[in-house]
Amino acid sequence: MIGFPASTRIWLAAGITDMRAGMNGLAAKVETALAEDPFSGHVFVFRGRRGDMIKVLWWTGDGLCLLAKRLERGRFVWPQADSGSVALTLAQLSMLLEGIDWRRPERTWRPTSAL
């Protein structure tokens, strides 16, 4: 996982994004649809129609980074809203990137045997 600065906010763009969009198209979507500054250093995450691919846009201070991930099986869990954004923590982003449902993570535990 990329190490983001502690002050970095992570935003999911609700709804469907055209995955043909590149850096400039996604930066424009950040400005218009999300009313945020794409050069703020925050992380913006977009999902396509099929749900198996996401793109992450991040300004590092000296340039824009565009990261893409496609799941071979399964779908990325996404908010039901058609517009707006949802803030995530770094832990939730890590779960999202692994294909885990970040909305309801469950701890696993092993029962202890009674002695």
DSSP file (Angstrom, degrees, kcal/mol; ACC not computed):
  #  RESIDUE AA STRUCTURE BP1 BP2  ACC     N-H-->O    O-->H-N    N-H-->O    O-->H-N    TCO  KAPPA ALPHA  PHI   PSI    X-CA   Y-CA   Z-CA
    1    1 A M              0   0    0      0, 0.0     2,-0.2     0, 0.0    93,-0.0   0.000 360.0 360.0 360.0 144.4    0.0    0.0    0.0
    2    2 A I        -     0   0    0      1,-0.1     2,-0.9     0, 0.0     0, 0.0  -0.543 360.0-120.8 -74.6 138.0    1.2    3.5   -0.7
    3    3 A G        -     0   0    0     -2,-0.2    -1,-0.1     0, 0.0     3,-0.1  -0.722  31.5-166.3 -85.2 105.2    2.0    5.5    2.3
    4    4 A F        -     0   0    0     -2,-0.9    38,-0.0     1,-0.1    86,-0.0  -0.617  30.2 -97.7 -86.6 148.6   -0.2    8.6    2.3
    5    5 A P    >   -     0   0    0      0, 0.0     3,-1.8     0, 0.0    -1,-0.1  -0.262  36.9-110.1 -59.2 155.0    0.6   11.6    4.6
    6    6 A A  T 3  S+     0   0    0      1,-0.3    -2,-0.1    -3,-0.1     0, 0.0   0.795 116.1  55.2 -61.2 -30.3   -1.5   11.6    7.9
    7    7 A S  T 3  S+     0   0    0      2,-0.1    -1,-0.3    35,-0.0     2,-0.2   0.442  80.7 120.5 -84.4   1.4   -3.5   14.6    6.8
    8    8 A T    <   -     0   0    0     -3,-1.8     2,-0.3    34,-0.1    34,-0.1  -0.475  50.8-152.4 -71.8 131.4   -4.7   13.0    3.5
    9    9 A R        -     0   0    0     -2,-0.2    34,-2.8    80,-0.1     2,-0.5  -0.786   5.5-145.1 -98.9 148.0   -8.4   12.6    3.1
   10   10 A I  E     -aB  43  88A   0     78,-0.8    78,-2.6    -2,-0.3     2,-0.4  -0.968  16.0-169.9-118.8 125.1   -9.8    9.7    0.9
   11   11 A W  E     -aB  44  87A   0     32,-3.1    34,-2.9    -2,-0.5     2,-0.5  -0.955  13.3-152.9-120.9 129.8  -13.0   10.4   -1.1
   12   12 A L  E     -aB  45  86A   0     74,-3.0    74,-1.8    -2,-0.4     2,-0.9  -0.874  20.4-134.9 -93.7 128.9  -15.1    7.8   -3.0
   13   13 A A  E     - B   0  85A   0     32,-2.9    34,-0.4    -2,-0.5    72,-0.2  -0.769  26.2-135.5 -83.4 109.9  -16.9    9.4   -5.9
   14   14 A A        +     0   0    0     70,-1.9    70,-0.2    -2,-0.9    68,-0.1  -0.243  65.4  27.4 -64.6 154.2  -20.5    8.0   -5.6
   15   15 A G  S    S-     0   0    0     66,-0.7     2,-0.4    64,-0.5    32,-0.4  -0.433 103.1 -42.2  90.6-167.6  -22.1    6.7   -8.7
   16   16 A I        -     0   0    0     66,-0.2     2,-0.4    -2,-0.1    32,-0.2  -0.818  48.0-160.6-106.2 138.4  -20.6    5.4  -11.9
   17   17 A T        -     0   0    0     30,-2.5     2,-0.6    -2,-0.4    32,-0.3  -0.936  28.1-112.9-117.7 140.9  -17.6    6.8  -13.7
   18   18 A D    >   -     0   0    0     -2,-0.4     3,-1.8     1,-0.2    30,-0.1  -0.618  24.4-152.7 -69.6 114.2  -16.6    6.2  -17.3
   19   19 A M  T 3  S+     0   0    0     -2,-0.6    -1,-0.2     1,-0.3    29,-0.1   0.498  87.1  75.6 -73.9  -2.4  -13.4    4.2  -16.9
   20   20 A R  T 3  S+     0   0    0      2,-0.0    -1,-0.3     5,-0.0     5,-0.1   0.644  74.4 106.9 -76.9 -14.2  -12.1    5.5  -20.3
   21   21 A A    <   -     0   0    0     -3,-1.8     2,-0.1     1,-0.1    -4,-0.0  -0.379  55.6-161.4 -67.2 140.4  -11.3    8.8  -18.5
   22   22 A G     >  -     0   0    0     -2,-0.1     4,-2.5    44,-0.0     5,-0.3  -0.143  44.8 -63.1-101.8-158.6   -7.7    9.6  -17.8
   23   23 A M  H  > S+     0   0    0      1,-0.2     4,-2.6     2,-0.2     5,-0.2   0.924 132.9  45.9 -57.0 -49.5   -6.0   12.0  -15.4
   24   24 A N  H  > S+     0   0    0      1,-0.2     4,-2.1     2,-0.2    -1,-0.2   0.906 113.8  48.3 -65.9 -41.9   -7.5   15.2  -16.9
   25   25 A G  H  > S+     0   0    0      2,-0.2     4,-1.7     1,-0.2    -1,-0.2   0.901 114.6  45.3 -65.0 -41.4  -11.0   13.8  -17.2
   26   26 A L  H  X S+     0   0    0     -4,-2.5     4,-2.2     2,-0.2    -2,-0.2   0.874 111.0  53.3 -70.5 -36.8  -11.0   12.5  -13.6
   27   27 A A  H  X S+     0   0    0     -4,-2.6     4,-1.9    -5,-0.3    -2,-0.2   0.898 108.9  50.2 -63.1 -39.6   -9.5   15.8  -12.3
   28   28 A A  H  X S+     0   0    0     -4,-2.1     4,-2.6     1,-0.2     5,-0.3   0.881 108.8  51.8 -65.0 -37.8  -12.3   17.6  -14.0
   29   29 A K  H  X>S+     0   0    0     -4,-1.7     4,-1.7     2,-0.2     5,-1.3   0.878 106.6  54.0 -65.7 -37.5  -14.9   15.3  -12.4
   30   30 A V  H  <5S+     0   0    0     -4,-2.2     6,-2.1     3,-0.2     4,-0.4   0.926 113.2  43.4 -60.3 -44.4  -13.3   16.0   -9.0
   31   31 A E  H  <5S+     0   0    0     -4,-1.9     4,-0.2     4,-0.2    -2,-0.2   0.917 125.5  30.1 -68.9 -44.0  -13.7   19.8   -9.6
   32   32 A T  H  <5S+     0   0    0     -4,-2.6    -3,-0.2     2,-0.1    -2,-0.2   0.962 129.0  30.1 -85.0 -54.6  -17.3   19.7  -11.1
   33   33 A A  T  <5S+     0   0    0     -4,-1.7    51,-0.2    -5,-0.3    -3,-0.2   0.864 132.8  30.4 -77.7 -36.7  -19.1   16.7   -9.5
   34   34 A L  S   <S-     0   0    0     -5,-1.3    -3,-0.2    -4,-0.4    -1,-0.2   0.594  92.4-136.6 -99.4 -11.9  -17.3   16.6   -6.1
   35   35 A A        +     0   0    0     -6,-0.3     2,-0.3    -5,-0.3    -4,-0.2   0.886  62.4 125.2  54.8  42.5  -16.6   20.4   -5.8
   36   36 A E        -     0   0    0     -6,-2.1    -1,-0.2     0, 0.0    -2,-0.1  -0.800  68.7-106.8-123.1 166.6  -13.0   19.5   -4.5
   37   37 A D    >   -     0   0    0     -2,-0.3     3,-1.6     1,-0.1     5,-0.4  -0.862  18.9-156.3 -95.4 115.9   -9.6   20.5   -5.6
   38   38 A P  T 3  S+     0   0    0      0, 0.0     3,-0.4     0, 0.0    21,-0.2   0.673  94.3  56.5 -66.9 -13.8   -7.8   17.6   -7.4
   39   39 A F  T 3  S+     0   0    0      1,-0.2    19,-0.0     2,-0.1    24,-0.0   0.087  77.3  98.7-102.4  21.9   -4.4   19.2   -6.5
   40   40 A S  S <  S-     0   0    0     -3,-1.6    -1,-0.2     2,-0.1     3,-0.1   0.614  97.9-111.1 -82.8 -13.8   -5.2   19.3   -2.7
   41   41 A G  S    S+     0   0    0     -3,-0.4     2,-0.1     1,-0.4    -2,-0.1   0.351  77.7 128.1  95.1  -5.5   -3.2   16.1   -2.0
   42   42 A H        -     0   0    0     -5,-0.4    17,-0.7   -34,-0.1     2,-0.4  -0.386  61.0-115.1 -79.5 164.5   -6.3   14.2   -1.1
   43   43 A V  E     -aC  10  58A   0    -34,-2.8   -32,-3.1    15,-0.2     2,-0.4  -0.859  24.6-164.1-106.0 133.1   -7.1   10.8   -2.8
   44   44 A F  E     -aC  11  57A   0     13,-2.5    13,-3.0    -2,-0.4     2,-0.4  -0.975   3.7-162.3-121.8 128.5  -10.1   10.4   -5.1
   45   45 A V  E     -aC  12  56A   0    -34,-2.9   -32,-2.9    -2,-0.4     2,-0.3  -0.921   6.2-172.7-117.4 134.3  -11.4    6.9   -6.0
   46   46 A F  E     - C   0  55A   0      9,-2.8     9,-2.3    -2,-0.4     2,-0.4  -0.933   6.9-155.3-126.8 146.7  -13.7    6.2   -8.9
   47   47 A R  E     - C   0  54A   0    -34,-0.4   -30,-2.5   -32,-0.4     7,-0.2  -0.955  13.6-130.6-125.0 144.3  -15.6    3.0   -9.9
   48   48 A G        -     0   0    0      5,-2.0     3,-0.2    -2,-0.4   -30,-0.1  -0.193  33.7 -95.2 -82.9 178.3  -16.8    1.8  -13.3
   49   49 A R  S    S+     0   0    0    -32,-0.3   -31,-0.1     1,-0.2    -1,-0.1   0.890 121.7  49.2 -63.8 -43.9  -20.2    0.5  -14.4
   50   50 A R  S    S-     0   0    0      1,-0.1    -1,-0.2    25,-0.0   -34,-0.0   0.756 100.9-134.8 -72.1 -22.8  -19.3   -3.2  -14.0
   51   51 A G  S    S+     0   0    0     -3,-0.2    25,-3.2     2,-0.2    -2,-0.1   0.468  79.8 100.7  86.9   1.0  -17.8   -2.7  -10.6
   52   52 A D  S    S+     0   0    0     23,-0.2    19,-2.8     1,-0.1     2,-0.4   0.444  76.0  56.5 -98.7   1.0  -14.7   -4.7  -11.2
   53   53 A M  E     - D   0  70A   0     17,-0.2    -5,-2.0    23,-0.1     2,-0.3  -0.994  57.0-178.9-135.9 138.7  -12.4   -1.8  -11.8
   54   54 A I  E     -CD  47  69A   0     15,-2.5    15,-2.2    -2,-0.4     2,-0.4  -0.933  12.2-152.3-128.2 157.0  -11.4    1.3   -9.8
   55   55 A K  E     -CD  46  68A   0     -9,-2.3    -9,-2.8    -2,-0.3     2,-0.5  -0.989   7.6-155.8-127.1 140.5   -9.2    4.3  -10.5
   56   56 A V  E     -CD  45  67A   0     11,-3.2    11,-2.7    -2,-0.4     2,-0.5  -0.967   4.0-163.0-119.6 128.0   -7.4    6.3   -7.9
   57   57 A L  E     +CD  44  66A   0    -13,-3.0   -13,-2.5    -2,-0.5     2,-0.3  -0.943  16.5 167.7-113.4 129.3   -6.3    9.9   -8.5
   58   58 A W  E     -CD  43  65A   0      7,-2.1     7,-3.0    -2,-0.5     2,-0.6  -0.983  29.2-144.3-147.7 129.2   -3.8   11.5   -6.1
   59   59 A W  E     - D   0  64A   0    -17,-0.7     5,-0.2    -2,-0.3    -2,-0.0  -0.843  12.7-171.4 -91.5 121.2   -1.7   14.7   -6.3
   60   60 A T        -     0   0    0      3,-2.6    -1,-0.1    -2,-0.6     4,-0.1   0.471  51.9 -97.9 -93.5  -2.8    1.7   14.0   -4.7
   61   61 A G  S    S+     0   0    0      2,-0.3     3,-0.1     0, 0.0    -2,-0.1  -0.005 120.2  46.4 108.6 -28.7    2.9   17.6   -4.8
   62   62 A D  S    S-     0   0    0      1,-0.4     2,-0.3     0, 0.0    -3,-0.0   0.346 123.4 -12.1-125.1   3.0    4.9   17.3   -7.9
   63   63 A G  S    S-     0   0    0      2,-0.0    -3,-2.6   -24,-0.0    -1,-0.4  -0.912  71.2 -86.7 172.8 163.0    2.5   15.5  -10.2
   64   64 A L  E     -D   59   0A   0     -2,-0.3     2,-0.4    -5,-0.2    -5,-0.2  -0.677  33.1-154.1 -86.5 139.6   -0.7   13.6  -10.5
   65   65 A C  E     -D   58   0A   0     -7,-3.0    -7,-2.1    -2,-0.3     2,-0.5  -0.944   5.1-166.0-111.6 135.6   -0.8    9.8  -10.0
   66   66 A L  E     -D   57   0A   0     -2,-0.4     2,-0.4    -9,-0.2    -9,-0.2  -0.971  10.0-177.7-122.8 115.0   -3.4    7.6  -11.6
   67   67 A L  E     -D   56   0A   0    -11,-2.7   -11,-3.2    -2,-0.5     2,-0.4  -0.895   3.8-167.7-112.8 141.7   -3.6    4.1  -10.2
   68   68 A A  E     -D   55   0A   0     -2,-0.4     2,-0.4   -13,-0.2   -13,-0.2  -0.973   5.6-175.8-129.5 144.5   -6.0    1.5  -11.6
   69   69 A K  E     -D   54   0A   0    -15,-2.2   -15,-2.5    -2,-0.4     2,-0.4  -0.993   4.2-168.8-140.3 134.7   -7.0   -1.9  -10.2
   70   70 A R  E     -D   53   0A   0     -2,-0.4     2,-0.4   -17,-0.2   -17,-0.2  -0.987  18.7-136.7-121.5 129.2   -9.2   -4.6  -11.7
   71   71 A L        -     0   0    0    -19,-2.8     3,-0.1    -2,-0.4     5,-0.1  -0.673   1.3-151.0 -82.5 135.6  -10.5   -7.5   -9.7
   72   72 A E  S    S+     0   0    0     -2,-0.4     2,-0.4     1,-0.2    -1,-0.1   0.842  87.0  18.2 -72.7 -33.9  -10.3  -10.9  -11.5
   73   73 A R  S    S+     0   0    0    -21,-0.1    -1,-0.2    -3,-0.1     2,-0.1  -0.994 114.0  13.7-136.0 143.5  -13.3  -12.1   -9.5
   74   74 A G  S    S-     0   0    0     -2,-0.4     2,-0.3    -3,-0.1    -3,-0.1  -0.287  75.4 -88.1  91.3-176.2  -15.9  -10.1   -7.5
   75   75 A R        -     0   0    0     24,-0.2     2,-0.4    -2,-0.1   -23,-0.2  -0.938  31.7-105.4-134.8 152.9  -16.8   -6.5   -7.4
   76   76 A F        -     0   0    0    -25,-3.2     2,-0.3    -2,-0.3   -23,-0.1  -0.670  40.9-117.4 -77.7 133.3  -15.7   -3.4   -5.4
   77   77 A V        +     0   0    0     -2,-0.4    25,-0.1    23,-0.3    22,-0.1  -0.574  42.8 179.4 -74.7 130.8  -18.2   -2.5   -2.8
   78   78 A W        -     0   0    0     -2,-0.3   -64,-0.1    23,-0.0    25,-0.0  -0.944  32.2 -95.4-136.1 151.4  -19.6    1.0   -3.5
   79   79 A P        -     0   0    0      0, 0.0   -64,-0.5     0, 0.0     7,-0.0  -0.295  29.3-129.5 -63.5 152.7  -22.1    3.4   -2.0
   80   80 A Q  S    S+     0   0    0    -66,-0.1    -2,-0.0     2,-0.0   -66,-0.0   0.642  73.3 110.3 -78.5 -15.9  -25.7    3.3   -3.4
   81   81 A A        -     0   0    0      1,-0.1   -66,-0.7   -66,-0.1     3,-0.1  -0.225  62.4-145.3 -62.5 149.9  -25.9    7.1   -3.9
   82   82 A D  S    S+     0   0    0    -68,-0.1     2,-0.3   -67,-0.1   -66,-0.2   0.683  78.0  16.4 -88.7 -21.1  -25.8    8.4   -7.5
   83   83 A S  S    S+     0   0    0    -68,-0.1     2,-0.2     2,-0.1   -68,-0.2  -0.928  93.9  45.4-146.7 169.0  -23.8   11.6   -6.7
   84   84 A G  S    S-     0   0    0     -2,-0.3   -70,-1.9   -51,-0.2     2,-0.3  -0.521  74.3 -83.6  93.8-163.6  -21.6   13.2   -4.1
   85   85 A S  E     -B   13   0A   0    -72,-0.2     2,-0.4    -2,-0.2   -72,-0.2  -0.952  19.6-143.8-144.4 161.7  -18.8   11.6   -2.2
   86   86 A V  E     -B   12   0A   0    -74,-1.8   -74,-3.0    -2,-0.3     2,-0.3  -0.996  21.2-131.5-128.6 132.2  -18.1    9.4    0.8
   87   87 A A  E     -B   11   0A   0     -2,-0.4     2,-0.3   -76,-0.2   -76,-0.2  -0.666  25.9-169.9 -85.4 138.1  -15.0    9.9    3.1
   88   88 A L  E     -B   10   0A   0    -78,-2.6   -78,-0.8    -2,-0.3     2,-0.2  -0.859  18.8-125.2-121.5 158.2  -13.0    6.8    3.9
   89   89 A T     >  -     0   0    0     -2,-0.3     4,-2.2   -80,-0.1     5,-0.2  -0.531  35.2-105.8 -89.3 168.3  -10.2    6.0    6.4
   90   90 A L  H  > S+     0   0    0      1,-0.2     4,-2.1     2,-0.2     5,-0.1   0.874 122.8  53.4 -62.5 -37.0   -6.9    4.6    5.2
   91   91 A A  H  > S+     0   0    0      2,-0.2     4,-2.0     1,-0.2    -1,-0.2   0.908 108.4  49.2 -64.8 -41.6   -7.9    1.2    6.7
   92   92 A Q  H  > S+     0   0    0      1,-0.2     4,-2.7     2,-0.2    -2,-0.2   0.888 109.6  52.2 -64.8 -38.5  -11.2    1.3    4.8
   93   93 A L  H  X S+     0   0    0     -4,-2.2     4,-2.6     2,-0.2    -2,-0.2   0.906 107.7  52.2 -62.9 -40.8   -9.3    2.1    1.5
   94   94 A S  H  X S+     0   0    0     -4,-2.1     4,-1.0     2,-0.2    -2,-0.2   0.911 111.2  46.6 -60.8 -42.6   -7.1   -0.9    2.2
   95   95 A M  H ><>S+     0   0    0     -4,-2.0     5,-2.7     2,-0.2     3,-0.5   0.920 111.0  52.3 -65.6 -43.1  -10.1   -3.2    2.6
   96   96 A L  H ><5S+     0   0    0     -4,-2.7     3,-1.6     1,-0.2    -2,-0.2   0.924 107.1  52.0 -57.8 -46.3  -11.7   -1.7   -0.6
   97   97 A L  H 3<5S+     0   0    0     -4,-2.6    -1,-0.2     1,-0.3    -2,-0.2   0.749 108.8  51.6 -64.7 -23.6   -8.6   -2.4   -2.6
   98   98 A E  T <<5S-     0   0    0     -4,-1.0    -1,-0.3    -3,-0.5    -2,-0.2   0.453 119.8-109.1 -90.5  -2.0   -8.6   -6.0   -1.4
   99   99 A G  T < 5S+     0   0    0     -3,-1.6     2,-0.3    -4,-0.4    -3,-0.2   0.669  72.2 141.4  83.3  16.8  -12.2   -6.5   -2.4
  100  100 A I      < -     0   0    0     -5,-2.7     2,-1.0    -6,-0.2    -1,-0.3  -0.685  64.9-104.7 -92.1 145.1  -13.4   -6.6    1.2
  101  101 A D    >   -     0   0    0     -2,-0.3     3,-0.6     1,-0.2    -5,-0.1  -0.585  36.2-172.5 -69.8 102.5  -16.7   -5.0    2.2
  102  102 A W  T 3  S+     0   0    0     -2,-1.0    -1,-0.2     1,-0.2    -6,-0.1   0.618  74.6  68.1 -74.7 -13.8  -15.4   -1.9    4.0
  103  103 A R  T 3  S+     0   0    0      1,-0.2    -1,-0.2   -11,-0.0    -2,-0.1   0.845 115.6  19.4 -76.4 -33.0  -18.8   -0.9    5.2
  104  104 A R  S <  S+     0   0    0     -3,-0.6    -1,-0.2     2,-0.0    -3,-0.1  -0.473  76.7 177.5-135.7  63.2  -19.2   -3.8    7.6
  105  105 A P        -     0   0    0      0, 0.0     2,-0.4     0, 0.0    -3,-0.1  -0.447  15.1-154.0 -68.7 141.5  -15.9   -5.3    8.4
  106  106 A E        -     0   0    0     -2,-0.1     2,-0.2     0, 0.0    -2,-0.0  -0.951  10.5-128.5-119.7 135.1  -16.1   -8.2   10.9
  107  107 A R        -     0   0    0     -2,-0.4     2,-0.4     1,-0.0     0, 0.0  -0.555  21.1-140.4 -75.9 142.6  -13.4   -9.3   13.2
  108  108 A T        -     0   0    0     -2,-0.2     2,-0.3     2,-0.0    -1,-0.0  -0.817  23.2-178.6-100.6 147.3  -12.6  -13.0   13.2
  109  109 A W        -     0   0    0     -2,-0.4    -2,-0.0     2,-0.0     0, 0.0  -0.990  24.5-133.9-144.7 152.6  -11.9  -14.8   16.4
  110  110 A R        -     0   0    0     -2,-0.3     2,-0.0     0, 0.0    -2,-0.0  -0.927  30.3-121.9-107.8 122.8  -11.0  -18.2   17.4
  111  111 A P        -     0   0    0      0, 0.0     2,-0.3     0, 0.0    -2,-0.0  -0.369  26.6-123.3 -64.3 141.6  -13.0  -19.6   20.4
  112  112 A T        -     0   0    0      1,-0.1     2,-0.3    -2,-0.0     3,-0.0  -0.638  24.8-115.0 -84.1 143.0  -10.8  -20.7   23.2
  113  113 A S        -     0   0    0     -2,-0.3     2,-0.5     1,-0.1    -1,-0.1  -0.573  28.1-116.2 -78.9 139.0  -11.1  -24.2   24.4
  114  114 A A              0   0    0     -2,-0.3    -1,-0.1     1,-0.2     0, 0.0  -0.619 360.0 360.0 -75.9 124.6  -12.4  -24.7   27.9
  115  115 A L              0   0    0     -2,-0.5    -1,-0.2    -3,-0.0    -2,-0.0   0.414 360.0 360.0-101.5 360.0   -9.8  -26.3   30.1
